Amino acid sequence: MKTKKQDSVETLISAGKCIEAHEKVKDLIDERSYEIFYKWSVSRTEDEYQLQARAIELEEKYFKDMILKEYAKELTQHKIVETVNVYSDEFSRVFSLGIDNHWQFRIVESIEIDNSKIAVGMCYHLEKVIEIIESKKNDKLILLHEMIHAYEYSLGNECETYKQYVMLALYRKLEPKIPNLQKLIISQVHEASQVHAASHVHSILFMLKSLDLDLRLKKPLRTVYSYGRKDFLDTPKKRKPTSKKRVLMRISKLEQAFEYADVRSEYLNKLLLKVLGIINKSTNVTEMGLEKIIEGPTLSGLEAEVVEDGSIRIDWVKLQKNDDTIAMAIIAHEIAHHSLKHHLSVTLDDKGLKMEKEADDLAKQWGFDIDLFRKVYGAATILKDDKMR
């Protein structure tokens, strides 16, 4: 049964007054959100109450910027608009950005995505609901991750220009602290254009705020972004194979080894499966924690690379100019970098050269012809434009 407000929305749309109709829809959503929040607040469990309480504490400690409280003074140094003439200590209260603005915190048994993956946390924007699975209810990183989603939605919903202001302020704050920040942003742009299922929820603002939290928590970069990496997906543990032959046979598609694969050329797909098969003889590749494998131009301009977010990028057009032995050695070298977690601390000094040697040694240990690779490409060195080879 329709309400008067719903009839009003239809009338406005019929009259071509779409902006007014949009505002009415927002009012309806807010009204419904409050009703649902009230029902949840009187029936929530003790664990859900504690989860909400922790979120409110984290907001005060880590999210004053996302609720505009941190920027109130500088934003009120100038006259905003005639109707918003407030003092700095009142500015953030003009907007409903806090986690206490009817956000629900639910603890559930499981969260499924696309019927294939099991998430550990989820933020439902319109419903104003954050869900975390029972086994991770005390995980601070997961809660922080989902809270970023909540604040980003609230900022965009209340005032898109302030959301953009927060993004710029975070960039100014982080730029002197993270030397490779620009590359991280470019990587995020590439990811957003290729990983369509996730691009609408992991924006540049999300990434910047997650990096800010990493620094404040003294964690490796991208920790909050990826739920602490190992906890990104709470998937059932696979039974270990009983023989090396069985391990080799199991690697028949890239998704068995990588969290996400965007490889379209038959040449690169076959070559990667060969490489994984060789590595799998000595190391179970399904347990290596490999993240994304992406086909396309690299940021460095080389044949292959591991970028700061853990993605392995391969330019197959350049790679296929080598014979397969060298091409596989190049791929194995980059997988070795990821396995050794070198992407978490990119450096271009002597330590960087040491990392190149370590990656060579590991790839050679797996069975790849690194000597031939180095004979063709030369010893590890710093190239033009601060690239490592």
Order of alpha helices (4+ residues) and beta strands (2+ residues): alpha-alpha-alpha-alpha-alpha-beta-beta-beta-beta-beta-alpha-alpha-alpha-alpha-alpha-alpha-beta-alpha-beta-beta-beta-alpha-alpha-alpha-alpha
